[in-house]
Amino acid sequence: MQVLKRAGVSGSSVARVLKEFPRIMIINECELGKRIEFLFGVGIRRNKMDEICSSLPKLLVFGVDDRLKPLLNEFRSLGFTDNVIRKEINREPKILAMELGELSRCLELIRNLKCREAIKERIYSNGTFRAGFEVKLRVDCLCRHGLIRRDAFKVLWFEPRSITYEVDEIERKIDFLVHEMKLNITSLIEVPEYLGVNFDKQIVPRYKVIEYLRLKGALGCNLGLKDLINPSRLQFYNLYVKPYPECEEMFGRFSGVALRSRHPVGMWKLFKPQKYSQSKEDVNNIKYFMEQLV
């Protein structure tokens, strides 16, 4: 392990590498040195090597010719320059842990999204490469919680707004779905919109209202996740909040607010036709005109 220490890797990081990947001991120093030099060559700085080996030790297990170089070739085939690739790897070394073909699949999903232009602009705000990697992170997140990769891609495709939320926020929503709402992660396949709405402003207030009404026995039937998420704010308010004033505080929206008319009071007067007084002569002229028509 002297080759790792010469590369600036601390003893504790070396110990972690050996604990998670003990087979690295059978790799000769020449091959291990080749992998480290490759990492330096693709943009990883020497002062970050210890951090990378500690957080991502499996990079040292990947072969240069059979895994790392083909991965870089895939990035180049997608149209990314070496400068862009180095910049992104230095920014996020986990890119080197991607499977072959994974970035291509993620970029294909983004290209085929059917969503508002504003959402696409947010997805591409940090560049195309980063956008593809952000999709990969969210797919991994959904898979960690029990979805298969095909269903994870399906959820993101049907709800592109979920790509604009941070992974921590998606984790928070899934945790609430599973532990608080007692629903299965597969509910996201039927209602992917759940990941695309605001957690604090929409999910939590609506759930509090529905749960209160359920315990009170005010619901005529069991409501599913779709009934919680799909109605607009005003529709949900009219259905479940307005008939029960005690729910207004927990819902928060439209509570105690008088909806104003779009036009100022008295605006109708401006559109009222102006009246003109008619003299006896005017009346005779109108009668004469009408008689000529007959």
C-alpha positions in Angstrom: 0.0 0.0 0.0 3.0 2.3 -0.2 1.9 3.5 -3.6 -1.3 4.9 -2.0 0.6 6.7 0.7 2.9 8.2 -1.9 -0.2 9.5 -3.7 -1.2 11.4 -0.5 -3.7 8.8 0.8 -3.8 8.8 4.7 -3.6 5.6 6.8 -7.2 5.7 7.8 -8.3 5.9 4.1 -6.0 3.0 3.2 -7.6 1.0 6.0 -11.1 1.7 4.7 -10.1 0.7 1.2 -8.8 -2.6 2.5 -11.9 -3.2 4.6 -14.4 -2.6 1.8 -12.3 -4.1 -1.1 -9.7 -6.6 0.4 -9.0 -8.0 -3.1 -7.1 -4.9 -3.8 -4.2 -6.6 -2.0 -3.7 -9.0 -4.9 -3.3 -6.1 -7.4 0.4 -5.4 -8.0 1.8 -2.0 -7.3 2.5 -1.3 -10.9 -1.2 -1.8 -11.9 -2.4 0.2 -8.8 0.0 3.0 -9.7 -1.3 3.0 -13.2 -4.9 3.5 -11.9 -3.8 6.4 -9.6 -1.9 8.1 -12.5 -5.1 7.8 -14.6 -7.1 9.5 -11.9 -4.6 12.3 -11.8 -4.7 12.5 -15.6 -8.5 13.0 -15.8 -8.6 16.0 -13.5 -8.5 14.7 -9.9 -6.2 16.9 -7.9 -3.6 15.3 -5.6 -4.9 17.1 -2.5 -8.3 15.4 -3.1 -7.0 11.9 -3.5 -7.3 11.1 0.2 -10.9 12.3 0.3 -11.8 10.3 -2.9 -10.2 7.1 -1.6 -12.1 7.5 1.7 -15.5 8.2 0.1 -15.2 6.2 -3.1 -12.7 3.4 -2.6 -14.1 1.3 -5.4 -12.5 3.6 -8.0 -9.2 1.9 -7.2 -10.7 -1.5 -8.1 -11.8 -0.4 -11.6 -9.4 -1.4 -14.3 -8.0 1.3 -16.6 -8.3 -0.4 -19.9 -11.5 -2.4 -19.3 -13.6 0.1 -17.4 -12.2 3.7 -17.0 -11.0 4.4 -20.5 -14.2 3.0 -22.2 -16.2 5.3 -19.9 -14.2 8.3 -21.0 -14.7 7.2 -24.6 -18.4 7.1 -24.1 -18.4 10.7 -22.8 -16.4 11.8 -25.8 -18.8 10.0 -28.2 -21.7 12.0 -26.6 -19.9 15.2 -27.8 -18.2 16.3 -24.6 -14.7 17.7 -24.9 -11.8 16.6 -22.6 -11.9 19.9 -20.8 -15.6 19.5 -20.0 -15.0 15.9 -18.8 -12.1 16.9 -16.6 -14.0 19.8 -15.1 -17.0 17.6 -14.3 -14.9 14.8 -12.8 -13.0 17.2 -10.6 -16.3 18.7 -9.5 -17.8 15.3 -8.8 -15.5 12.2 -8.9 -18.5 9.9 -8.6 -18.9 10.3 -12.3 -16.1 7.8 -12.7 -18.2 5.2 -10.9 -21.0 5.4 -13.5 -21.8 2.2 -15.5 -21.0 2.1 -19.2 -24.1 3.4 -21.1 -25.6 5.0 -18.0 -25.0 8.6 -18.9 -26.3 8.0 -22.5 -29.5 6.6 -21.0 -29.9 9.6 -18.7 -29.4 12.1 -21.5 -31.8 10.3 -23.7 -34.5 10.6 -21.0 -33.9 14.4 -20.8 -34.1 14.8 -24.6 -37.4 13.0 -24.7 -39.0 14.9 -21.8 -42.4 16.5 -22.5 -42.6 19.4 -20.2 -42.6 23.2 -20.1 -39.6 25.0 -21.4 -39.0 26.6 -18.0 -38.5 23.2 -16.4 -36.0 22.1 -19.1 -34.1 25.3 -18.6 -33.7 24.5 -14.9 -32.6 21.0 -15.7 -30.0 22.2 -18.1 -28.9 25.2 -16.0 -25.5 23.7 -15.1 -24.8 22.2 -18.6 -25.8 19.0 -20.4 -23.2 16.7 -18.7 -24.3 17.8 -15.3 -28.0 17.4 -16.2 -27.4 13.8 -17.2 -25.5 13.1 -13.9 -28.3 14.7 -11.9 -30.8 12.2 -13.4 -28.4 9.4 -12.5 -28.4 10.5 -8.9 -32.2 10.6 -8.7 -32.5 7.2 -10.3 -30.0 5.8 -7.8 -32.0 7.4 -5.0 -35.3 5.8 -6.1 -33.6 2.4 -6.6 -32.1 2.5 -3.0 -35.7 2.8 -1.7 -36.9 -0.2 -3.7 -37.8 0.7 -7.3 -36.2 -1.1 -10.1 -34.3 1.1 -12.6 -36.9 0.9 -15.3 -39.6 2.2 -12.9 -37.3 4.8 -11.6 -36.7 6.2 -15.1 -40.5 6.0 -15.7 -41.2 8.1 -12.6 -38.7 10.8 -13.7 -40.0 10.8 -17.2 -43.6 11.4 -16.1 -42.7 14.0 -13.5 -39.7 16.1 -14.8 -40.1 18.6 -12.0 -38.6 15.9 -9.7 -35.2 16.4 -11.4 -35.2 20.0 -10.3 -35.4 19.1 -6.6 -32.3 18.2 -4.6 -31.7 14.5 -3.8 -32.1 15.3 -0.1 -35.6 16.8 -0.8 -36.6 13.6 -2.7 -35.3 11.5 0.2 -37.4 13.6 2.6 -40.5 13.1 0.5 -40.0 9.3 0.2 -39.4 9.0 3.9 -42.7 10.8 4.6 -44.5 8.7 2.1 -43.3 5.4 3.6 -43.1 6.1 7.3 -45.8 8.7 7.9 -48.3 8.0 5.2 -47.7 4.2 5.4 -47.7 3.8 1.6 -45.4 1.7 -0.5 -42.6 3.2 -2.7 -44.4 1.7 -5.7 -47.1 4.3 -5.2 -44.8 6.7 -7.1 -45.3 4.7 -10.3 -49.0 5.5 -10.2 -48.6 9.1 -8.8 -45.2 10.4 -9.9 -46.5 13.9 -9.3 -45.9 13.4 -5.6 -42.2 14.1 -6.2 -42.8 17.2 -8.2 -44.7 19.3 -5.7 -43.5 21.3 -2.7 -43.2 19.2 0.5 -43.8 22.0 3.1 -46.4 24.0 1.2 -48.5 21.2 -0.4 -47.8 17.6 0.8 -47.7 18.2 4.5 -50.7 20.6 4.9 -52.9 18.4 2.7 -52.0 15.3 4.5 -52.8 16.9 7.9 -56.2 18.0 6.6 -57.1 14.5 5.2 -55.8 12.7 8.3 -57.8 15.0 10.5 -61.0 14.4 8.5 -60.4 10.7 8.4 -60.0 10.4 12.2 -63.2 12.6 12.5 -65.1 10.2 10.2 -65.9 13.1 7.8 -64.6 11.3 4.7 -67.1 9.2 2.8 -64.4 6.9 1.3 -60.8 6.2 1.6 -58.6 8.7 -0.3 -55.5 7.6 -2.2 -52.3 9.5 -3.0 -53.8 10.7 -6.2 -56.7 12.4 -4.4 -54.1 14.1 -2.2 -51.8 15.4 -4.9 -53.8 15.9 -8.1 -56.4 18.6 -7.2 -55.3 22.2 -7.6 -54.9 24.3 -4.4 -58.3 25.9 -4.8 -60.0 22.6 -5.6 -58.6 21.0 -2.5 -59.5 24.0 -0.4 -63.1 23.9 -1.6 -63.5 20.2 -1.2 -61.8 19.5 2.1 -61.1 22.8 3.9 -63.8 25.3 3.3 -66.6 23.0 4.7 -64.5 22.5 7.9 -63.3 25.9 9.3 -61.1 24.1 11.9 -59.0 22.8 9.0 -58.1 26.3 7.7 -55.2 26.9 10.1 -53.5 23.5 9.2 -54.0 24.1 5.5 -52.7 27.6 5.5 -53.8 28.6 1.9 -56.8 30.9 1.3 -57.5 30.8 5.0 -59.0 34.1 6.3 -58.3 35.7 3.0 -61.3 37.3 1.1 -60.9 36.7 -2.6 -60.9 40.1 -4.3 -62.5 40.8 -7.6 -60.2 41.3 -10.5 -61.6 44.7 -11.1 -61.8 47.7 -8.7 -65.1 48.4 -7.1 -67.1 50.8 -9.3 -65.3 49.8 -12.5 -68.7 48.9 -14.0 -69.7 52.6 -14.1 -67.0 53.2 -16.7 -68.6 50.8 -19.0 -72.1 52.0 -18.6 -73.4 53.8 -21.7 -73.8 57.5 -21.3 -77.4 58.8 -21.4 -78.4 61.8 -23.5 -81.5 63.8 -23.0 -83.9 63.8 -26.0 -85.8 66.9 -27.1 -89.2 66.8 -28.8 -87.5 67.7 -32.1 -85.2 64.6 -31.7 -88.2 62.4 -31.2 -90.0 63.7 -34.3 -86.9 63.2 -36.4 -86.5 59.5 -35.2 -90.2 58.9 -36.0 -89.8 60.4 -39.4 -86.8 58.3 -40.1 -88.5 55.1 -39.1 -91.5 55.9 -41.2 -89.3 56.2 -44.3 -87.9 52.7 -43.6 -91.4 51.2 -43.6 
